[in-house]
Amino acid sequence: MVQRYLQSFKQESNLSRDSALVVFASTLFFAGLFFSKALLSITTALLPLLAVAFFIQKKIDKKIFLYHPLFWFSILYFLSVLISGLYSSNTEYFLERLRIKLPFLILPLTLGAFAILNKNHFRLLKIIFLCIVMIAISFSVFNFIIDFENVMESYKYAKVLPTPIHHIRFSLLVALAAFICLTELIKKPFFADKLWYFFVIVLLICFVYLHILAVRSGLLALYGGLFLILVLELFRRKKYLFIFISCLFLIALPFLAYHTIPTFAQKYHYMKHDIGMYKAGEREVAYSDMRRLISLEAGLIAAKEGGFTGHGYGDIREAVDGAYEKLKPEVPVENRTLPHNQFLFSFIGGGVLTLLMLFLMTFFPFFSKKNYVLLTPLAFQFSQFTSFMTEHPLETQIGAAFFLFFLFFLGSEKEK
């Protein structure tokens, strides 16, 4: 079915050499996200280089960059981190953090590469992304099947089944695949799209897999994003009764998953146990959820001490260690995790300016009228927000590249 689509695509898309290069580089980027950090690093530079080449050849206008707010928010975020180095005493750690932030300086240029693409090119890239997600899920499920008993036992100790990359990042990528499928399905009458059954199958696989994986960040992103897409689309069509029915359906699904998917039930019981201990006053860092909650408490102390400018990105670890000494000094140094909240982490490091730029990058897409037609950008931003509230994904190469690429890719898609 995909092969037939690609044949008709060749006739309709007008795939030029320039657009073919962007599609090829983006495909390599997708593969790098799942399977190769080296490939991810190369393609992170390749797409901006293509944009520079297009600009030099006068194939794109400088207005694409100058008048795009997200372009400046991203660069200012990087500059705020750079400025924090002026008052960071740990130069080595600061340079490590700055290296991870380089995508915020480089990837905004991808706006110029995506400007070459038309609507059909964006659709092709989405299909390629979905196919790569299916390959990655197959790898994960295969490893689950061959080691079923050990994996099931590991869920009692907050472990998850094997994934090609970090399980939280992977769950968010799978959730994004589900958003793409749903938005593609609602664009046309159900059977009018040549690939409607492909999108239905991929959506169902992603939905079931995320419940088997049972990563809370991924599930929260999945339900929140799907709910957002359905409600906005049904509200646009004035189908108010269906909004109510959709809400009931999405509320019922987790209960169904609890009774039918063992890994989901195991993760629920583990989380319930940890929360119960925390409410009872226990602070045992041997439990992963407990470590997260304590890290937030320590982060709040460090944030208050850092004030308006923060401690400087180079001194984040020292500032948080000092907070642990006041809050819970018996925690071993190796168990003193940095705050599991990207907003808090950014404020501790770069202060108000860094936090403001992060807020703007996260929420600005919600003020674009076009995104309320496309819908996928809004669901993606919601999923990133939920991730930022429970992790600090922008402090890793994959997390930063994932966020920025899709921020600009989805935001560049044409309405028509």
C-alpha positions in Angstrom: 0.0 0.0 0.0 2.8 2.4 0.8 4.6 1.4 -2.4 1.4 2.4 -4.5 1.3 5.7 -2.6 4.9 6.4 -3.4 4.4 5.7 -7.1 1.5 8.2 -7.2 3.5 10.6 -5.0 6.2 10.8 -7.7 3.6 12.0 -10.2 2.1 14.6 -7.9 4.8 16.0 -5.6 7.3 17.7 -8.0 10.2 16.5 -6.0 13.1 18.7 -7.1 16.8 18.1 -6.3 16.7 20.5 -3.4 13.6 19.1 -1.8 15.0 15.6 -2.4 18.1 16.5 -0.4 16.0 17.9 2.5 13.8 14.7 2.5 17.0 12.6 2.5 18.7 14.5 5.3 15.5 14.4 7.3 15.2 10.7 6.9 18.7 10.3 8.1 17.8 12.5 11.1 14.9 10.2 11.9 17.1 7.1 11.7 19.7 8.8 13.9 17.1 9.6 16.6 16.4 5.9 17.1 19.6 4.1 16.1 22.7 6.2 16.0 24.0 9.2 17.9 26.8 9.7 15.4 24.3 9.9 12.5 22.1 12.2 14.6 25.1 14.6 15.1 25.9 14.6 11.4 22.3 15.3 10.3 21.9 18.0 13.0 24.5 19.9 11.0 23.5 18.8 7.6 20.0 20.3 7.5 21.2 23.8 8.6 24.0 23.6 6.0 21.4 22.9 3.3 19.5 26.0 4.4 22.6 28.1 4.2 23.3 26.8 0.7 19.7 27.6 -0.4 20.1 31.1 1.1 23.4 31.7 -0.7 21.8 30.6 -4.0 18.9 32.9 -3.3 16.3 30.1 -3.3 14.9 31.3 0.1 14.4 34.7 1.6 16.0 36.0 4.8 12.5 36.9 6.0 12.0 33.2 6.7 14.4 33.6 9.6 14.1 37.3 10.6 10.3 37.3 11.0 10.0 33.9 12.7 9.7 34.3 16.5 10.8 30.8 17.3 14.0 31.3 15.4 14.9 34.1 17.8 13.6 32.4 21.0 15.9 29.4 20.3 19.0 31.5 19.7 18.3 33.7 22.7 17.9 30.6 24.8 21.4 29.5 23.7 22.8 32.9 24.4 21.3 33.0 27.9 23.1 29.7 28.6 26.3 31.1 27.1 26.1 34.3 29.2 25.6 32.2 32.4 29.2 30.9 31.8 30.5 34.4 32.8 29.5 33.6 36.4 30.0 29.9 36.4 33.1 28.7 38.3 33.1 25.1 37.0 34.3 25.8 33.4 34.6 22.1 32.4 31.0 21.3 33.3 29.8 24.5 31.7 31.4 23.7 28.4 29.8 20.2 28.6 26.3 21.9 29.0 27.0 24.4 26.3 28.0 21.7 23.8 24.6 20.0 24.4 22.9 23.3 23.8 24.5 23.9 20.4 21.3 22.6 18.6 19.5 25.7 19.9 22.0 27.8 17.8 22.1 25.6 14.8 18.7 23.9 14.2 16.7 27.1 13.8 18.3 27.3 10.4 16.3 24.3 9.4 13.5 26.7 8.8 15.3 27.5 5.5 15.5 23.9 4.5 11.8 23.2 5.3 10.8 26.3 3.3 11.7 24.4 0.1 9.2 21.6 0.8 5.5 21.6 -0.2 2.6 19.9 1.5 3.2 16.5 -0.3 6.9 16.5 0.9 5.8 17.0 4.5 3.3 14.1 4.2 6.1 11.9 2.7 8.4 12.7 5.6 5.7 11.9 8.1 5.1 8.5 6.4 8.9 7.8 6.5 8.9 8.7 10.2 6.0 6.4 10.9 7.8 3.5 9.1 10.9 4.1 11.2 8.9 4.1 14.4 7.3 0.8 13.4 10.8 -0.7 12.9 11.9 0.6 16.3 8.8 -0.8 18.0 9.4 -4.2 16.3 12.9 -4.3 17.8 11.5 -3.5 21.3 8.7 -6.1 21.1 11.0 -8.8 19.8 13.3 -8.3 22.8 10.3 -8.4 25.1 9.1 -11.7 23.7 12.4 -13.5 23.9 12.9 -12.4 27.5 9.3 -12.2 28.7 9.7 -13.5 32.2 12.7 -11.3 33.2 11.1 -8.2 31.7 7.9 -8.8 33.5 9.8 -9.3 36.8 11.8 -6.1 36.2 8.6 -4.0 36.1 8.2 -4.6 39.8 11.4 -2.5 40.2 10.5 0.4 37.9 12.3 -1.1 34.9 10.8 -1.2 31.4 11.1 -3.4 28.3 14.2 -2.8 26.1 13.9 0.3 23.8 16.4 1.5 21.1 16.9 4.8 23.0 16.0 6.1 26.5 12.5 4.8 27.2 11.0 8.2 28.0 12.3 9.8 24.8 11.2 6.7 22.9 7.7 6.8 24.3 7.3 10.5 23.3 8.4 9.6 19.7 5.8 6.9 19.6 3.2 9.3 21.0 4.1 11.7 18.2 3.6 9.0 15.7 0.1 8.5 17.1 -0.7 12.2 16.8 0.4 12.2 13.2 -1.8 9.3 12.4 -4.9 10.8 14.0 -4.5 14.2 12.3 -3.9 12.5 8.9 -7.1 10.5 9.4 -9.3 13.5 10.2 -8.0 15.6 7.3 -10.2 13.8 4.8 -13.3 11.7 4.8 -12.3 8.3 6.3 -12.1 6.2 3.2 -11.0 9.0 0.8 -7.3 8.8 1.8 -5.4 6.1 -0.1 -3.4 5.4 3.1 -6.3 5.5 5.7 -5.7 1.8 6.7 -2.0 2.4 7.1 -2.6 5.3 9.5 -5.2 3.3 11.4 -2.9 0.3 11.8 0.1 2.4 12.9 -2.2 4.4 15.4 -3.4 1.2 17.0 0.1 -0.3 17.3 1.4 2.9 18.9 -1.5 3.1 21.3 -1.2 -0.6 22.4 2.6 -0.5 22.6 2.7 2.6 24.8 0.4 0.8 27.3 2.7 -2.3 27.2 5.8 0.0 27.7 3.9 1.8 30.5 6.1 4.9 30.7 4.0 7.5 32.4 5.5 10.4 30.5 4.6 8.8 27.2 1.1 7.8 28.4 0.3 11.3 29.7 1.6 12.8 26.4 -0.5 10.2 24.4 -3.8 10.8 26.2 -3.3 14.6 26.4 -2.3 15.0 22.8 -5.1 12.7 21.4 -7.6 14.5 23.7 -6.4 17.9 22.4 -6.7 16.8 18.8 -10.1 15.3 19.1 -11.6 18.1 21.1 -10.3 20.9 18.9 -11.4 19.1 15.7 -14.8 18.2 17.1 -15.3 21.7 18.4 -14.4 23.1 15.0 -17.1 20.9 13.4 -19.5 21.8 16.3 -19.9 18.1 17.3 -20.3 18.8 21.0 -21.9 15.5 21.9 -19.0 13.7 20.4 -16.6 15.8 22.6 -18.4 14.4 25.6 -18.3 10.8 24.3 -14.6 11.2 23.4 -13.8 12.3 27.0 -15.6 9.3 28.5 -13.8 7.0 26.0 -10.4 8.3 26.9 -11.1 8.2 30.6 -12.2 4.5 30.3 -9.2 3.3 28.3 -6.7 3.4 31.2 -9.0 1.3 33.4 -9.3 -1.2 30.5 -5.5 -1.2 30.1 -5.1 -1.9 33.8 -7.2 -5.1 33.6 -5.8 -6.3 30.3 -2.1 -5.3 30.1 0.2 -6.8 32.9 3.1 -4.3 32.5 0.7 -1.4 32.8 -0.8 -2.8 36.0 2.7 -3.5 37.4 3.8 0.1 36.8 0.6 1.4 38.4 1.2 -0.6 41.6 4.8 0.5 41.8 3.9 4.2 41.4 1.1 3.8 44.0 3.5 2.3 46.5 6.1 5.1 46.0 3.5 7.9 46.4 2.1 6.2 49.5 5.6 6.1 51.1 6.2 9.8 50.2 2.9 10.9 51.8 3.9 8.9 54.9 7.1 10.9 55.2 9.4 8.2 53.9 12.4 9.6 51.8 14.1 6.3 50.7 16.1 7.2 47.5 16.3 3.6 46.5 12.9 4.1 44.8 13.0 6.0 41.5 9.9 8.0 42.1 11.2 9.1 45.5 14.4 10.3 43.9 12.5 12.4 41.5 10.4 14.0 44.2 13.4 14.7 46.4 15.3 16.2 43.4 12.4 18.6 43.0 12.6 19.7 46.6 16.4 20.2 46.3 15.9 22.1 43.0 13.5 24.5 44.6 16.0 25.3 47.3 18.7 25.8 44.8 16.4 28.0 42.6 15.7 30.3 45.6 19.4 30.7 46.3 20.3 31.4 42.7 17.9 34.3 42.4 17.2 36.3 39.2 20.4 35.2 37.3 20.6 31.6 38.5 23.8 29.9 39.6 25.3 29.7 36.1 25.0 26.4 34.0 28.5 25.4 35.1 27.5 25.4 38.8 24.2 23.7 38.7 25.5 20.5 40.1 27.3 22.2 43.0 24.1 24.3 43.8 21.9 21.2 43.9 24.5 19.3 46.0 24.4 22.2 48.5 20.6 21.9 48.6 20.8 18.2 49.3 23.1 18.9 52.2 20.4 21.1 53.7 17.5 18.9 52.8 18.7 15.4 53.1 22.5 15.1 53.7 22.4 11.3 54.1 21.7 10.8 50.4 24.9 9.5 48.8 26.4 11.8 46.2 25.8 9.3 43.4 22.1 9.3 44.2 21.7 13.1 44.2 19.9 13.6 40.9 19.4 16.9 39.2 15.9 18.3 39.3 13.4 16.3 37.2 11.8 19.4 35.7 13.2 21.2 32.7 11.8 24.6 33.7 13.3 24.4 37.2 16.6 23.1 35.8 16.8 26.0 33.3 16.0 28.6 36.0 18.7 27.2 38.3 21.2 27.4 35.5 20.4 30.6 33.6 17.9 32.4 35.7 14.8 34.3 34.5 16.0 34.9 30.9 16.6 31.2 30.2 13.3 30.3 31.8 11.4 32.9 29.8 12.9 31.7 26.4 12.0 28.1 27.3 8.4 29.2 28.1 8.1 31.1 24.8 9.4 28.1 22.8 7.0 25.8 24.6 3.8 27.9 24.4 4.2 30.2 21.4 2.9 27.6 18.9 -0.5 27.8 20.8 -0.9 31.4 19.5 -0.6 30.4 15.8 -3.9 30.1 14.0 -2.4 27.7 11.5 -1.6 25.2 14.2 -5.3 25.0 15.1 -5.8 23.6 11.6 -2.8 21.3 11.5 -3.3 20.2 15.1 -0.2 18.0 15.3 2.1 20.9 16.4 -0.2 21.6 19.3 -0.3 17.9 20.4 3.5 17.8 20.1 4.0 20.9 22.2 1.6 19.5 24.8 3.6 16.3 24.9 6.9 18.2 25.3 5.3 20.3 28.1 4.4 17.2 30.0 7.9 15.9 29.5 9.4 19.2 30.7 7.4 18.9 33.9 8.7 15.5 34.8 12.2 15.4 33.2 15.0 17.6 31.9 15.2 16.3 28.3 16.9 19.3 26.9 20.0 18.4 28.8 20.7 15.5 26.4 21.7 15.5 22.8 18.7 13.4 21.7 16.2 15.3 23.8 17.3 18.8 22.4 17.5 17.6 18.8 14.1 15.9 19.1 12.4 19.0 20.5 13.9 21.5 18.1 13.6 19.5 14.9 9.9 18.8 15.3 9.3 22.3 16.7 10.5 23.7 13.3 9.4 20.8 11.1 5.8 20.7 12.3 5.7 24.5 12.5 6.8 24.9 8.9 4.1 22.6 7.4 1.8 24.3 4.9 -1.9 24.4 5.5 -2.7 23.8 1.9 
